[in-house]
Each structure stands twice: as C-alpha cells, then as structure tokens.
C-alpha cells in the first residue's frame, strides 16, 4: 500500500497475463471514491471511476483508452476542481506517477 500525505492510497497493484491492474482510493477532497485501471506497455486501459461526475469520468476513460501514460500526465496534471487543489483527473495523474516509479 502506498500513501503520499493525506492524498490517495493504492489498495491493489497486481499483474496477470502481462496486464497490470491498479485500484486506488483517491483523496477525500474529490468526488470519486475509487479509481481502477490497467496498464500494458505504458498505455492506459479500462479506466473506471466509482462515484464522481459519472458522465465526465466515463468520457475521460474513453479518451484515455490506449493512450500512453505520458499523455495523461501532460494533459491532466494539476487540474483543479472547485479550488480543492486537485480533481478526479489530477488524482489519476498522481497515482500514475506513483505506479510508474514502482
């Protein structure tokens, strides 16, 4: 389990058949309650959020499907929602940075 400050928590990081699956609980500052995604060859697959703005987060998953991690980091890092200092998409980038280091 990985924690940075009081930000997010990675609760599962497994690999099966070459696909890495990550489940994380984002900061309590954002609306979503969980983020799940797969990584294969540095690309994002099957991004799903639990809770949050359902339509917007489904769209985010569709837009990022098959994209390189760097693309998500470049486009989504630092996005702020309602002056909270983070957002559901920013939380994803923080999680991605953490799992890239592992």
Z-matrix of the N, CA and C atoms (Angstrom, degrees):
N
C 1 1.446
C 2 1.529 1 108.63
N 3 1.321 2 116.42 1 135.83
C 4 1.457 3 121.44 2 -177.49
C 5 1.520 4 109.34 3 -120.78
N 6 1.302 5 116.34 4 134.68
C 7 1.460 6 120.42 5 178.24
C 8 1.515 7 108.92 6 -134.24
N 9 1.311 8 117.73 7 137.95
C 10 1.462 9 122.40 8 172.44
C 11 1.515 10 106.06 9 -119.08
N 12 1.318 11 116.49 10 112.65
C 13 1.461 12 120.07 11 -178.54
C 14 1.518 13 110.55 12 54.70
N 15 1.309 14 115.98 13 -135.44
C 16 1.461 15 121.33 14 177.89
C 17 1.534 16 108.04 15 -110.11
N 18 1.331 17 115.45 16 39.20
C 19 1.450 18 121.22 17 -169.39
C 20 1.523 19 112.54 18 -93.67
N 21 1.287 20 119.39 19 -81.77
C 22 1.462 21 123.92 20 -177.02
C 23 1.520 22 108.95 21 -134.54
N 24 1.315 23 115.37 22 168.65
C 25 1.459 24 120.08 23 179.56
C 26 1.519 25 108.79 24 -138.55
N 27 1.317 26 117.73 25 125.38
C 28 1.454 27 121.19 26 174.43
C 29 1.523 28 106.64 27 -84.19
N 30 1.327 29 115.70 28 119.93
C 31 1.466 30 118.76 29 -176.41
C 32 1.523 31 112.67 30 -102.19
N 33 1.336 32 116.90 31 -15.79
C 34 1.458 33 119.79 32 177.91
C 35 1.521 34 109.32 33 -155.29
N 36 1.322 35 115.87 34 135.33
C 37 1.462 36 122.24 35 177.54
C 38 1.520 37 106.34 36 -145.60
N 39 1.330 38 116.56 37 98.61
C 40 1.460 39 121.20 38 -174.45
C 41 1.526 40 110.30 39 -126.99
N 42 1.339 41 114.82 40 160.24
C 43 1.458 42 120.83 41 176.54
C 44 1.524 43 108.42 42 -127.17
N 45 1.338 44 116.03 43 131.11
C 46 1.459 45 122.20 44 175.41
C 47 1.521 46 108.33 45 -143.15
N 48 1.315 47 115.90 46 128.80
C 49 1.468 48 121.69 47 178.63
C 50 1.523 49 112.65 48 52.67
N 51 1.335 50 116.67 49 40.01
C 52 1.458 51 121.47 50 177.39
C 53 1.513 52 115.65 51 78.69
N 54 1.336 53 117.17 52 -0.49
C 55 1.470 54 121.43 53 179.06
C 56 1.522 55 108.25 54 -106.27
N 57 1.301 56 116.20 55 126.87
C 58 1.465 57 121.88 56 177.86
C 59 1.518 58 108.42 57 -94.53
N 60 1.330 59 117.26 58 125.11
C 61 1.463 60 121.59 59 -179.76
C 62 1.520 61 109.22 60 -111.09
N 63 1.328 62 115.76 61 128.78
C 64 1.466 63 122.16 62 179.96
C 65 1.516 64 109.26 63 -120.16
N 66 1.323 65 115.90 64 134.05
C 67 1.459 66 123.25 65 171.49
C 68 1.516 67 106.67 66 -122.95
N 69 1.324 68 116.23 67 129.95
C 70 1.460 69 120.67 68 -178.50
C 71 1.521 70 110.26 69 -138.39
N 72 1.321 71 114.61 70 151.92
C 73 1.457 72 122.07 71 173.21
C 74 1.529 73 106.10 72 -104.73
N 75 1.327 74 117.60 73 117.14
C 76 1.464 75 120.11 74 -178.12
C 77 1.526 76 112.35 75 -75.33
N 78 1.301 77 114.78 76 174.69
C 79 1.456 78 122.41 77 177.00
C 80 1.522 79 110.80 78 -54.28
N 81 1.317 80 115.66 79 146.42
C 82 1.467 81 121.09 80 175.68
C 83 1.526 82 111.69 81 -67.73
N 84 1.327 83 117.28 82 -8.82
C 85 1.463 84 121.28 83 178.53
C 86 1.519 85 112.35 84 -73.72
N 87 1.338 86 117.62 85 -19.21
C 88 1.467 87 120.57 86 -177.44
C 89 1.530 88 110.25 87 -105.79
N 90 1.322 89 115.52 88 165.42
C 91 1.470 90 121.37 89 -174.16
C 92 1.524 91 114.02 90 -78.52
N 93 1.337 92 117.57 91 -33.28
C 94 1.470 93 117.94 92 -178.66
C 95 1.532 94 109.60 93 -72.33
N 96 1.332 95 114.68 94 152.76
C 97 1.466 96 120.82 95 -176.93
C 98 1.521 97 113.19 96 -106.06
N 99 1.329 98 116.75 97 -17.53
C 100 1.462 99 120.07 98 -178.81
C 101 1.521 100 109.15 99 -157.89
N 102 1.331 101 115.23 100 148.80
C 103 1.461 102 122.52 101 176.04
C 104 1.522 103 107.10 102 -128.76
N 105 1.324 104 116.13 103 128.14
C 106 1.467 105 122.72 104 176.45
C 107 1.517 106 108.49 105 -124.87
N 108 1.331 107 116.87 106 137.92
C 109 1.461 108 120.17 107 175.32
C 110 1.519 109 109.31 108 -161.25
N 111 1.323 110 113.85 109 164.48
C 112 1.451 111 121.79 110 176.93
C 113 1.510 112 109.26 111 -116.52
N 114 1.329 113 116.16 112 150.77
C 115 1.456 114 122.90 113 174.05
C 116 1.521 115 108.68 114 -125.52
N 117 1.313 116 115.82 115 132.56
C 118 1.462 117 121.34 116 172.65
C 119 1.516 118 107.08 117 -141.79
N 120 1.333 119 115.01 118 124.94
C 121 1.465 120 120.91 119 178.90
C 122 1.529 121 112.42 120 53.10
N 123 1.335 122 116.44 121 39.53
C 124 1.457 123 121.19 122 176.73
C 125 1.519 124 114.99 123 74.87
N 126 1.331 125 116.21 124 14.63
C 127 1.468 126 120.98 125 -179.86
C 128 1.523 127 110.99 126 -118.84
N 129 1.330 128 115.66 127 147.12
C 130 1.465 129 123.34 128 -176.49
C 131 1.528 130 109.52 129 -88.90
N 132 1.338 131 114.71 130 135.39
C 133 1.468 132 120.74 131 177.79
C 134 1.528 133 108.98 132 -139.13
N 135 1.313 134 115.86 133 151.21
C 136 1.476 135 122.70 134 170.45
C 137 1.525 136 113.79 135 56.00
N 138 1.331 137 117.61 136 39.34
C 139 1.468 138 121.39 137 178.83
C 140 1.522 139 109.32 138 -68.92
N 141 1.336 140 115.17 139 124.76
C 142 1.466 141 121.03 140 179.01
C 143 1.528 142 108.87 141 -138.12
N 144 1.308 143 114.09 142 135.48
C 145 1.462 144 121.24 143 174.58
C 146 1.526 145 108.28 144 -109.69
N 147 1.314 146 116.53 145 144.00
C 148 1.459 147 122.09 146 171.33
C 149 1.518 148 106.71 147 -106.77
N 150 1.328 149 116.40 148 125.69
C 151 1.452 150 121.07 149 -176.28
C 152 1.521 151 109.94 150 81.47
N 153 1.301 152 115.67 151 -175.73
C 154 1.454 153 120.76 152 179.78
C 155 1.516 154 112.25 153 83.16
N 156 1.306 155 116.12 154 -165.78
C 157 1.469 156 122.95 155 -179.18
C 158 1.525 157 108.14 156 -80.95
N 159 1.311 158 116.09 157 93.94
C 160 1.457 159 123.11 158 -168.08
C 161 1.528 160 113.50 159 -51.15
N 162 1.292 161 117.99 160 -51.90
C 163 1.466 162 120.48 161 -178.15
C 164 1.514 163 112.39 162 -62.44
N 165 1.315 164 116.89 163 -46.40
C 166 1.467 165 120.53 164 -179.49
C 167 1.520 166 111.58 165 -63.79
N 168 1.317 167 117.29 166 -39.94
C 169 1.453 168 119.87 167 -177.82
C 170 1.525 169 111.82 168 -75.38
N 171 1.328 170 117.57 169 -30.00
C 172 1.468 171 120.09 170 171.74
C 173 1.530 172 109.45 171 -64.69
N 174 1.320 173 116.64 172 -42.23
C 175 1.459 174 121.18 173 178.59
C 176 1.532 175 110.48 174 -61.99
N 177 1.312 176 116.92 175 -41.60
C 178 1.457 177 120.96 176 178.40
C 179 1.528 178 110.19 177 -59.97
N 180 1.329 179 116.88 178 -44.62
C 181 1.459 180 120.74 179 177.38
C 182 1.518 181 111.83 180 -60.73
N 183 1.331 182 117.20 181 -42.00
C 184 1.464 183 121.35 182 179.76
C 185 1.536 184 110.55 183 -65.70
N 186 1.317 185 117.03 184 -41.86
C 187 1.462 186 120.89 185 -178.99
C 188 1.526 187 112.75 186 -68.59
N 189 1.324 188 116.60 187 -32.20
C 190 1.463 189 119.73 188 -177.74
C 191 1.525 190 113.62 189 -90.19
N 192 1.321 191 118.11 190 -8.82
C 193 1.463 192 120.32 191 -178.42
C 194 1.532 193 110.53 192 -56.17
N 195 1.335 194 115.22 193 120.67
C 196 1.460 195 121.77 194 178.62
C 197 1.512 196 115.60 195 80.07
N 198 1.331 197 117.35 196 -1.25
C 199 1.464 198 120.72 197 -179.72
C 200 1.528 199 110.71 198 -79.64
N 201 1.322 200 115.61 199 151.87
C 202 1.458 201 120.65 200 176.09
C 203 1.525 202 109.71 201 -69.69
N 204 1.320 203 115.86 202 149.21
C 205 1.461 204 121.65 203 179.74
C 206 1.525 205 110.31 204 -55.27
N 207 1.317 206 117.39 205 -41.93
C 208 1.468 207 121.43 206 -179.43
C 209 1.520 208 113.17 207 -57.46
N 210 1.326 209 116.72 208 -34.93
C 211 1.463 210 121.34 209 177.50
C 212 1.524 211 109.90 210 -61.35
N 213 1.326 212 117.15 211 -47.34
C 214 1.469 213 121.63 212 179.08
C 215 1.518 214 110.68 213 -63.50
N 216 1.328 215 117.18 214 -43.16
C 217 1.462 216 120.50 215 -179.58
C 218 1.519 217 110.93 216 -61.62
N 219 1.322 218 116.19 217 -43.72
C 220 1.464 219 121.00 218 -178.31
C 221 1.526 220 112.11 219 -65.42
N 222 1.311 221 117.19 220 -42.11
C 223 1.456 222 121.48 221 -173.37
C 224 1.525 223 114.69 222 -85.58
N 225 1.335 224 117.67 223 -30.36
C 226 1.464 225 120.02 224 -168.65
C 227 1.524 226 115.30 225 -110.08
N 228 1.323 227 117.69 226 -14.50
C 229 1.467 228 120.56 227 -178.15
C 230 1.519 229 110.72 228 -62.11
N 231 1.308 230 115.69 229 132.58
C 232 1.455 231 121.22 230 174.07
C 233 1.515 232 115.50 231 84.35
N 234 1.322 233 118.43 232 0.60
C 235 1.470 234 119.23 233 177.40
C 236 1.524 235 108.02 234 -65.65
N 237 1.316 236 114.76 235 130.92
C 238 1.461 237 121.87 236 -175.07
C 239 1.527 238 109.83 237 -111.45
N 240 1.306 239 116.38 238 137.26
C 241 1.469 240 121.97 239 177.83
C 242 1.532 241 108.83 240 -114.75
N 243 1.300 242 115.71 241 117.44
C 244 1.465 243 122.12 242 174.84
C 245 1.531 244 113.57 243 54.54
N 246 1.321 245 116.37 244 41.11
C 247 1.473 246 123.41 245 177.12
C 248 1.527 247 113.10 246 57.69
N 249 1.325 248 116.55 247 33.59
C 250 1.473 249 121.40 248 179.38
C 251 1.525 250 112.40 249 -90.34
N 252 1.331 251 116.45 250 -10.37
C 253 1.456 252 120.07 251 -178.18
C 254 1.520 253 112.68 252 85.60
N 255 1.298 254 117.37 253 1.52
C 256 1.465 255 122.59 254 178.72
C 257 1.525 256 108.27 255 -163.19
N 258 1.306 257 116.99 256 -179.15
C 259 1.455 258 123.80 257 178.30
C 260 1.528 259 107.61 258 -158.03
N 261 1.306 260 116.63 259 174.22
C 262 1.470 261 119.67 260 177.52
C 263 1.528 262 110.53 261 -60.49
N 264 1.335 263 117.22 262 -40.48
C 265 1.466 264 119.97 263 179.93
C 266 1.525 265 111.42 264 -71.73
N 267 1.325 266 117.95 265 -38.17
C 268 1.462 267 121.21 266 176.58
C 269 1.530 268 110.42 267 -64.53
N 270 1.313 269 117.27 268 -38.40
C 271 1.469 270 120.08 269 177.01
C 272 1.526 271 110.48 270 -59.86
N 273 1.335 272 116.56 271 -40.44
C 274 1.462 273 119.61 272 176.90
C 275 1.520 274 110.53 273 -57.88
N 276 1.325 275 118.08 274 -43.80
C 277 1.472 276 119.88 275 -178.82
C 278 1.522 277 111.57 276 -65.95
N 279 1.307 278 117.41 277 -36.02
C 280 1.468 279 120.31 278 177.57
C 281 1.528 280 110.65 279 -65.06
N 282 1.314 281 115.57 280 -40.73
C 283 1.463 282 120.81 281 178.13
C 284 1.533 283 109.44 282 -66.41
N 285 1.336 284 117.17 283 -45.49
C 286 1.457 285 120.65 284 179.17
C 287 1.518 286 111.80 285 -58.67
N 288 1.324 287 117.56 286 -43.85
C 289 1.470 288 120.53 287 178.19
C 290 1.523 289 110.45 288 -59.43
N 291 1.307 290 116.18 289 -42.44
C 292 1.457 291 120.50 290 -178.40
C 293 1.520 292 111.78 291 -64.74
N 294 1.313 293 117.63 292 -44.30
C 295 1.463 294 119.23 293 -177.10
C 296 1.516 295 111.86 294 -76.13
N 297 1.334 296 118.13 295 -22.22
C 298 1.462 297 120.48 296 174.68
C 299 1.524 298 111.24 297 -65.94
N 300 1.324 299 116.10 298 -33.24
C 301 1.461 300 121.69 299 -179.35
C 302 1.518 301 111.61 300 -74.15
N 303 1.317 302 116.70 301 -27.23
C 304 1.479 303 121.15 302 -175.33
C 305 1.510 304 111.08 303 -75.86
